[in-house]
Amino acid sequence: MQFCVLAKEDVFIFEDIHTECSSEIILSLLTQGFIYLPVSIEANNAENARVCFHNRYQWADLTQAFQSKQVLRC
């Protein structure tokens, strides 16, 4: 499964981008003020994606990815 990460303040949501309703969920979260982070995570489930994200990346990595317009892959 491939997950994207959306964030708002201290809330992170890991959404499988290949599910049938993922685009509606992501759009809904964006309209609620969530930010689509430049991260793509390959994992078995959302919990594993969360662990990978929190163990691998820091805010400085995300800032650099935004500035360089790159996607971080895990």
N, C-alpha and C positions, 0 to 999 in steps of 0.2 A: 504494500500500500504506500502511496505517496501522500504526504501531509504538507499543508501550508500552515503558517502560523499567523494568527491575528492577535493584536495586543491593544489593550486600553488600560492605562495606568498600570496596576499590578495584576491584571487579569490576562492570561494567555489562553487562546483557544487553538487547538490543533484539529484541523479539518481534513479528512481524506478528500483529495481533489477529484477522485475518480468515481464517486458515488453519484447516483442519479440526481439527487437534490442539492449537491454541494454548491452549485452556482447560486441558487436561491439563498442558501444559508450564508454564504460569503457576502453576497450583496446586502442582505439584511444586517449583518454585523457591521459592514462598512457604513451603512446609513445610520447606525447607532454610535458612530464615532470610533470604531475600531480601526486600526492601521494594519494593512497587509505587509508583514515583514518580508524582507528579501531572503527567505530561507525555504529550502525544499528538503524534506526529510523522508527518507525511505525507512519504514519501520513496519512491524507486524500489527501494531495497534497504537492508539493515541497515547497510552501511558508510556510505551517505549519511545515514541516520538518526543514526548515531554522530557523524559530522562536524557535522551540524546541532546536535545536543545539546551537544557540547563547545564549539562556537564561540559558541553563543547564551546558554547558561545557566551561572550560578555557584551555589554552595551557598546564597548569600543569596536568590536567586530561588526555589529549591526550598523553603527554610524559609518564605518569605513565602507561597508557594502552599499549603503544608501548613496554615499558621496561618489563612489566609483560606478554606480549603477550595475552592480554584479549581484548574482544570487549565490548565497552560501548553500552548500550541499552537505548533507550528513547522511 
